[in-house]
Every structure is written in structure tokens, then in C-alpha cells.
Amino acid sequence: MPTPLRLRASALVLAGMLACAGCSAAVPSPPAAVGDGFPGTCLPSEVSWPSDFLESLPGESEAIGGAIVGLRLEWLDDDFAWRLRSADTRVDTFGEPVDDPSFGRESLVDVRTLEVLSTGETKLTEAEQQLNGSSAYSAAQLSGEQYPSPLIVEMARVMDDGSPVWQLTLCDTATNELTTTTVN
């Protein structure tokens, strides 16, 4: 029979686990393809354009752990959201950093305010683990994104001939036509 001390300790552990379960909302899986579910347009009203926020976001938002390695515009719960992927630092039980280049953070943020809607851990792809090459901000600047068109709707790190590159999907906001280009 468990002692009162063990019962109290077990209750504390269970309470801690339950409290942590609500620490952050789960990040839902992304749509199968860029633009899936868009409500007939790729231009949300009052959207924050990637070329405007990518430079400052890593130092200002809990949505980002480190370098941004992916971004996608999604239609979620009858509104648009940015899905952001970033490198992050894993820590052990003592708070010490653990060398794990595959460890990342994925967050959904409001397109207008960049407020975090949900966030969680993710495993980075081989290309996302390669932080050499141009930053997300530099790639956005090279993309040709410019108000009112085209709008970047996805930035993905992919491997091309053994090197990481940015694959950018842009949307013509007048026709909703998607085009893809690659930036080193």
C-alpha cells in the first residue's frame, strides 16, 4: 500500500503533467499543397508581408526559436495564418543545450498581428538543417515580392544538387495564380 508521502508526490507529478498539457496549443498538420483551402483568394486583408517581417521576427517573437527555415500561408479556422518553421535549441533536463540539428519549432501566427496561435516542436528536414546560404529575409528580398503583387505564400528549404536552396511559391494577387522559383 502506498504511503501518504508517495500519494502526494504522485499527485504533484500528475498535476504538473496536466498543467503542462495546456502550455501550448497543438499545431495542426499543414494542408497537402500550397493554396489548398484558400477561400478564392491568396490575399488576406491587412496581411503582414514576409519581406516586411522576416528580418525582425526572430528576435521579437516566441514563434521562432532561431533561424527561419520555412514559411507558408494557410487558411485555418476561417482565417489566414502564417506557418513558420525555425531551427531551435533542444535542452536536457538540467537546462543544458543538446546538439541536435534536426530539432525545430513550428508555429502558426496571425497574418495581421503575428500573434502566436499555436506552437510546438518539429523535426527539421535535411535542407532545413543546413543553415548555410541565404537567410529567409534575403530570399524574400530576392523573390520579387512587392505590394500588391506577387505575394510569397510559401518559402521552403529544399536540397538542389546537394546544396540547400529556397523554393519560393508566389501568388499573383489579381489572378490567384501560383508560380514557383528557386533562390540560392
Disulfide bonds with the S-S distance in Angstrom:
Cys42-Cys171 1.95
